[in-house]
Amino acid sequence: MEKNQMVYGLRPVMEAIKAGKQIDKIYFQSNLQGKLFTELKALIKQSGKNIQQQYVPLEKLDYLSRKQNHQGVVAQLSNIEYWELEELFEHIDATGEKAFLIYLDNVTDVRNLGAIARSAECAGANGLIIPQQGSAPINQDAIKTSAGALLRLPVCRINNLKTFVNTIKAHDIKIYSASEKANALYTQINANEPLMLVMGSEESGVSPTMLKMSDELVKIPMKGEIESLNVSAAASILLFEVVRQRLGI
């Protein structure tokens, strides 16, 4: 982590929150107590932001702060500005375009995330959505792999899958999940309607919960001995199928 991405100390972290800085995570020293700590916890709650919080040993905080006076608190600032989901919908409505979203269901490799973001931006997707927890971090490696796409493409984080899916469906966006269990081919995606593509984790694919809530499951046909594609390669195929259809090619 780069030093300028960290804020350490109780009051500096409080000021960062008050200033509207986007914070990925706050690390607290185990068993931390005191008046300022209580005020900081209350401020986090009042902010309405879904800031991840973790209690860690003193040694972890010393490492993160390069042994500066952290007072038991270190905040990791975001490398990008995240969008709120409703803000993204307003942006899509303002452009007059059909929704074209991609959700990464627990993709944990930063280079895969970066590569997918690059493909999504090239394909003209409206936004990339990731879970608050269980996703690869958007760090400098991810940004570099994305060729800067993560600095241009709207990115949202969600912390409740069911609420998120209900919101997507309330906006009449059809959900297509990539799955080896699917009967339909990816070419059967109807790109002439608002849609969201879902790509799953490198190890186990799209989660069973997400599969159940999807409108359609689609697959990429395989001919060789290897059972599946890398998730970034598979995402590119689905993304550019949407492009092909929308361009009428």
PyMOL commands that set and color helices and strands:
alter all, ss='L'
color gray80, all
select helices_A, chain A and resi 3-5+10-18+35-47+58-64+85-95+110-123+140-145+149-151+161-170+186-188+208-213+231-247
alter helices_A, ss='H'
color red, helices_A
select strands_A, chain A and resi 6-8+23-29+52-56+73-77+100-105+127-131+155-158+174-178+184-185+195-200+216-219
alter strands_A, ss='S'
color yellow, strands_A
deselect
rebuild
show_as cartoon
